[in-house]
Amino acid sequence: MNERLTWIAKLFSCGLVTLGAAGHAQADGAKPDFASSGTLKVCTAGDFPPMQYYKNPGDTNLVGFEIDVIDAIAKRWGAKAEFVVGDFKGLLPSLDSSRCDLVASGIMITPARLEKYDGVPYFASHVVLLVPKSDVNSKTPEDMNGKVVAIEAGTTYEKTMADLNAKFVKDGKAEAVVQTYPSASGVIEQILVGRAGGTITQDTTAAFRLLQMPGRMRIAYTYDESVTYGIYMRKSVNDRRLVKEAIESLQASGEMKTLLVKWGLPETSTDVAHD
């Protein structure tokens, strides 16, 4: 009798294991309805290196960290990503017209946007101080007193420098000489030719410049405050859950970290809550 009960228990146990495995496989195979056709349409501006951009003039295929992330998500769903490039301000409205299924374009997660769309945070970006590689002494923004700092005109970094100069005045130190330029590339050029001692920029921009010109500059300081980029979609509890699970799977497997290293981004950039 005991042997028979033991055999039945083993059989029942194996059945549960099999059912559990089948259930797990089914969960892994789950995908949003919009990816069921085998094509995942994703709207992006395509102009934010190293997140998404064209490597060379005339290229038709986008490259970048965010492109790789979307490709990995599409692969998980048994689909192929198709990128629809458009003006940044028109990306979210493209969800309304079903021009695309997702928006991934270095786009910040904000309460106002979440009122109309679902979004999954997955990347935290920080402001950094970028200086010449030869400058081994500058370690904080306070080390910029009396130096020329090149800033892209019209950005929030102008206020960052204004606040820093106000602190210098209060502390009785020489202010930084702030020079503005119309483009990020113009700012970088000033550092490379020695006309500026550094710049305030985003870590994503810094990562791209360091990839382009290795050994020429370095990140001297990273500010604590961050902004969070995410992937947006039309309102759907189930679709949001599946996007969240796909991102968490990439994070848990280590694939996300591998992509961060590939694109020279901080390895902690994707260590964010996805809720």
C-alpha positions in Angstrom: 0.0 0.0 0.0 2.8 2.4 0.9 4.6 1.7 -2.3 1.5 2.3 -4.3 0.8 5.6 -2.5 4.5 6.6 -3.1 4.1 5.8 -6.8 0.9 7.8 -7.1 2.5 10.7 -5.3 5.5 10.7 -7.7 3.2 10.6 -10.7 1.1 13.5 -9.3 4.3 15.4 -8.6 5.6 14.9 -12.1 2.3 16.0 -13.5 2.4 19.2 -11.5 6.0 19.9 -12.7 5.0 19.3 -16.3 2.0 21.6 -15.9 4.1 24.2 -14.2 6.7 24.1 -17.0 3.9 24.4 -19.6 2.4 27.3 -17.8 5.9 29.0 -17.7 6.5 28.5 -21.4 3.0 29.9 -22.2 3.8 33.0 -20.0 7.1 33.5 -21.8 5.3 33.3 -25.2 2.8 36.0 -24.3 2.9 39.1 -26.5 0.7 42.1 -27.0 -2.0 42.0 -29.7 -0.2 44.7 -31.7 2.8 42.3 -32.1 0.8 39.3 -33.2 1.3 40.1 -36.9 5.0 39.6 -36.5 5.8 43.3 -36.9 6.3 45.7 -34.1 6.0 49.4 -35.2 8.0 51.8 -33.1 8.0 55.6 -33.5 11.3 57.4 -32.8 12.9 60.7 -33.7 16.2 58.9 -34.6 18.3 61.8 -33.7 19.5 61.1 -30.1 22.9 59.3 -30.2 23.8 56.9 -28.7 20.2 56.0 -28.0 19.0 56.1 -31.6 20.6 57.7 -34.7 21.9 57.1 -38.2 25.6 56.3 -38.1 26.4 57.8 -41.5 24.7 60.3 -43.8 22.4 58.4 -46.1 22.0 55.4 -43.9 18.5 53.9 -43.8 18.9 51.7 -40.7 19.0 53.2 -37.2 21.6 52.1 -34.6 21.9 52.8 -30.9 21.2 51.5 -27.5 17.5 52.0 -27.6 17.3 50.4 -31.1 19.0 47.3 -29.6 16.6 47.2 -26.7 13.6 47.4 -28.9 15.0 44.7 -31.2 15.5 42.4 -28.2 11.9 43.0 -27.0 10.6 42.3 -30.5 12.6 39.1 -30.7 11.1 38.0 -27.3 7.7 38.4 -28.9 8.7 36.6 -32.1 8.4 39.8 -34.0 10.6 42.2 -36.0 10.8 45.8 -35.1 10.0 48.4 -37.8 11.1 51.9 -36.9 8.9 54.8 -38.0 11.0 58.0 -37.9 9.3 61.3 -37.2 9.5 64.7 -35.5 9.8 64.3 -31.7 6.7 66.3 -30.9 4.6 64.1 -33.1 5.7 60.8 -31.6 3.1 60.4 -28.9 0.2 61.6 -31.1 1.3 58.8 -33.6 0.1 56.3 -31.0 -3.4 57.8 -31.2 -3.5 57.4 -35.0 -2.0 53.8 -34.7 0.9 54.9 -36.8 3.0 53.0 -34.3 2.5 50.6 -31.4 5.3 51.9 -29.1 7.3 55.1 -28.8 11.0 54.8 -27.8 13.0 58.0 -28.4 14.8 59.0 -25.2 11.4 60.3 -24.1 11.0 61.2 -20.4 8.3 59.7 -18.2 6.2 62.5 -16.9 2.8 62.6 -15.0 1.2 64.7 -17.8 2.1 62.1 -20.5 1.0 59.2 -18.3 -2.5 60.8 -18.0 -3.0 59.9 -21.7 -0.6 57.1 -22.4 0.9 54.1 -20.6 4.7 54.2 -20.1 7.3 51.9 -18.6 10.4 53.6 -17.2 13.6 51.8 -17.9 16.5 54.2 -18.2 17.8 56.9 -15.8 19.9 59.7 -17.3 22.1 62.1 -15.2 23.7 65.4 -15.9 27.5 65.3 -15.9 30.6 67.5 -16.0 32.7 66.6 -19.0 36.4 67.8 -19.1 39.5 67.2 -21.2 41.2 63.9 -20.4 44.4 65.8 -19.6 42.6 67.6 -16.7 43.2 65.2 -13.8 42.5 67.8 -11.1 38.8 68.7 -11.8 36.6 66.4 -9.8 33.5 68.5 -9.1 31.7 71.5 -10.6 33.3 73.7 -7.9 36.6 73.1 -9.7 35.3 75.1 -12.7 35.7 78.4 -10.9 37.7 80.9 -13.0 37.6 78.5 -16.0 35.9 78.8 -19.4 32.8 76.5 -19.6 31.2 75.9 -22.9 27.4 75.4 -22.8 24.9 74.6 -25.5 22.6 77.6 -25.9 18.9 77.2 -24.9 19.5 74.2 -22.6 18.8 73.9 -18.9 22.6 73.7 -18.4 22.7 77.5 -18.7 20.8 77.7 -15.4 23.0 75.0 -13.9 26.0 77.3 -14.6 24.1 80.4 -13.4 23.4 78.7 -10.1 27.1 77.5 -9.8 28.4 81.1 -10.5 26.0 82.4 -7.8 27.6 80.0 -5.4 31.1 81.1 -6.5 30.2 84.7 -5.8 28.8 83.8 -2.4 32.0 81.9 -1.5 34.2 84.7 -2.8 35.6 82.7 -5.7 36.1 83.7 -9.3 33.1 82.9 -11.5 33.3 80.5 -14.4 33.3 82.2 -17.8 30.2 80.7 -19.5 30.3 80.7 -23.3 27.3 79.4 -25.3 27.2 77.7 -28.6 24.3 76.8 -30.9 25.1 73.0 -31.0 26.4 70.2 -28.8 29.1 69.5 -31.4 30.3 73.1 -31.2 30.6 72.8 -27.5 32.7 69.7 -27.7 35.0 71.3 -30.3 35.8 74.1 -27.9 37.0 71.5 -25.3 39.0 69.6 -27.9 40.9 72.7 -29.1 41.5 73.9 -25.6 39.3 77.0 -25.6 37.1 75.6 -22.8 37.9 73.7 -19.7 34.7 71.7 -19.7 30.9 71.5 -20.3 27.8 70.5 -18.5 25.8 67.9 -20.5 23.8 64.7 -20.3 25.5 61.4 -19.7 24.0 60.0 -22.9 25.6 62.8 -24.9 28.9 62.4 -23.1 28.9 58.6 -23.7 28.4 59.3 -27.5 31.3 61.8 -27.6 33.6 59.5 -25.7 32.8 56.7 -28.1 33.5 59.0 -31.0 36.8 60.4 -29.6 38.2 57.9 -27.1 40.9 59.2 -24.8 40.1 62.8 -25.5 37.7 63.6 -22.6 36.4 62.2 -19.4 33.4 62.5 -17.1 34.7 64.3 -14.0 31.4 64.4 -12.0 27.9 63.0 -12.2 25.0 64.9 -10.6 22.7 63.0 -8.3 19.5 64.2 -10.0 18.2 62.2 -12.9 15.5 62.1 -15.5 13.9 58.8 -16.5 13.3 57.7 -20.1 10.6 55.1 -20.9 8.7 53.3 -23.6 5.2 54.6 -24.2 2.1 52.8 -25.6 -1.6 53.3 -25.9 -3.5 52.8 -22.6 -3.7 49.0 -21.9 -3.1 47.3 -18.6 -2.1 44.0 -20.3 0.1 45.6 -22.9 1.9 47.6 -20.3 2.4 44.5 -18.2 4.0 42.6 -21.2 6.3 45.5 -22.0 7.3 45.7 -18.4 8.0 41.9 -18.2 10.1 42.1 -21.4 12.2 44.9 -20.0 12.6 43.1 -16.7 13.6 39.9 -18.5 16.4 41.7 -20.4 17.6 43.2 -17.1 17.5 39.9 -15.3 19.4 38.0 -18.0 22.2 40.6 -18.1 21.5 41.5 -21.8 20.6 45.0 -20.8 24.0 45.5 -19.1 25.8 44.1 -22.2 24.0 46.7 -24.3 25.0 49.5 -21.9 28.6 48.5 -22.2 28.4 48.3 -26.0 27.2 51.9 -26.2 29.5 53.3 -23.5 26.6 54.1 -21.1 26.8 53.9 -17.3 26.1 50.3 -16.3 23.7 51.5 -13.6 21.5 53.4 -16.1 18.8 50.7 -16.3 18.7 50.0 -12.5 15.4 51.8 -12.2 11.9 50.8 -10.9 9.6 49.8 -13.8 6.4 50.8 -12.1 
